[in-house]
Amino acid sequence: MANVTPDGSTLQFLHRLDAVQGDQLFVETTRDDLGRATFLDGRERFWGGETVRQLTLGERAETGTRRFIFHVGFCGSTLLARLLGRSTMSLVLKEPQALTDLASQRAAIVAGQAVTGMDALLDHALSCLSRAGTDDAPVVIKPSNWANIALREICTPGREVRGVFVSMERRAFVAAVFRGGRDRIAFCARLCAQISATDARWQRALGKALAASGDPLDQSAHIAALLHAMQERLFTEAMGRVEGMRMDFADIVARPADTADRAAAHLGLDRLPAPAAEADDLLRQHAKDSSRAFSAAERLSADAEIERLHGMRFDAALDWLDTHQPI
């Protein structure tokens, strides 16, 4: 259970947001349920009643420090979020759907098809999400990496953001995409297309990645490598505008307690006096499903098999990216 401040009371939590139609869905839940949930994107039920409200922005959104864990995907961010939930009083919101909704609607919002602009919508969403916390339990948001579509808007100089930016070695990322199978490969292809649409140069790079090979799996490797490079570039840009700190997947796995300490310090969170063994307990659980055991040996075996099957196409994709420098 996450170490949030449980008062037993329910609260109205912003779950979905349709900026084009002007609707928002609030659900009835508790801080305990929010903290326990692995994902707040609808994959698991963390709420009771539902209320649809008209999206109105008449009142000024609450301001203050917004704490984030941004990530490229499949890089230990969920484990880091769980570590912070166990070792601080913060309420860590893992992949709230409202931010994913806004990222998905970015093109329509920028085109003027929404009720208002992206900055006002983000201020509203972040204000609503932050109300789930308390003075003793500040909110940390770990968006889906789908929200990186709108990272430039989230990390604007006028918004007070403290962010931990989690990534991993590029080849390991490409291998993780393939390890996830067809669904993960398809997800990354969609995300790559959405992020590339925010930058004309990146759109051209995606076209070149697809043209580099006629084999669908080769194309998928090129897309995964390009997606990693684009997200890394977005992180570098964002860290020039906000209080950011980079963190690597390898550090999270090798030194979980120390990594959580560094993240908590950067985010301005107070640590709880908890036994170091808690970090080891989390490492023995699957980060995305605490009911399943995690085996490092099985993961290494799976990675070795992915390399055996696809290593040559990974080589080609990474060589293409290094040679052409498309972004």
Summary of the structure (lengths in Angstrom):
residues: 327
radius of gyration: 19.7
end to end distance: 42.1
largest distance: 57.6
contacts: 1091
relative contact order: 0.15
helix: 52%
strand: 17%
